[in-house]
Amino acid sequence: MIRRSRNTIGCLEPVSLPELGVYDVLAKIDTGAFSGALHCTDVKVVRKGPSKRRVLRFNPLGNPKLHYETDQFEETYVRSATGHRQKRFIITTNIKCGGRLYETKIGVSDRSDMKRPVLIGRRFLRENKLLVDVRINSELDDEGENTR
């Protein structure tokens, strides 16, 4: 049996983002990625109200019932694993990971081509002094199944 310390998580980890209505989804912990990402659809910036303030709208996990809006967001550009540069919207929210609640910045983007809806990168790991032990939750790792 693998002993998990308070600051150690697995290569795959159940996470929740309670402010967004997202509970118990399996996240990929990726030390090769700098930032994290949450699968969202219908991501767009709209002008709202008499002041025409900019509001980011999106559907977490592609679920319209979880529709979310915020005027607290950043825009940045990230380079994907394939080398393409793309605009990404970043929000600050809480994430429950490894049994603890953390504040984090996470990108909202369409991850429908990816196996996992949530990606956790190095920034989150560093900020929270977390280590990754690939033996933890290894029974959940089915990504290499088709390559044998």
Summary of the structure (lengths in Angstrom):
residues: 148
radius of gyration: 16.0
end to end distance: 25.9
largest distance: 59.3
contacts: 396
relative contact order: 0.29
helix: 12%
strand: 49%
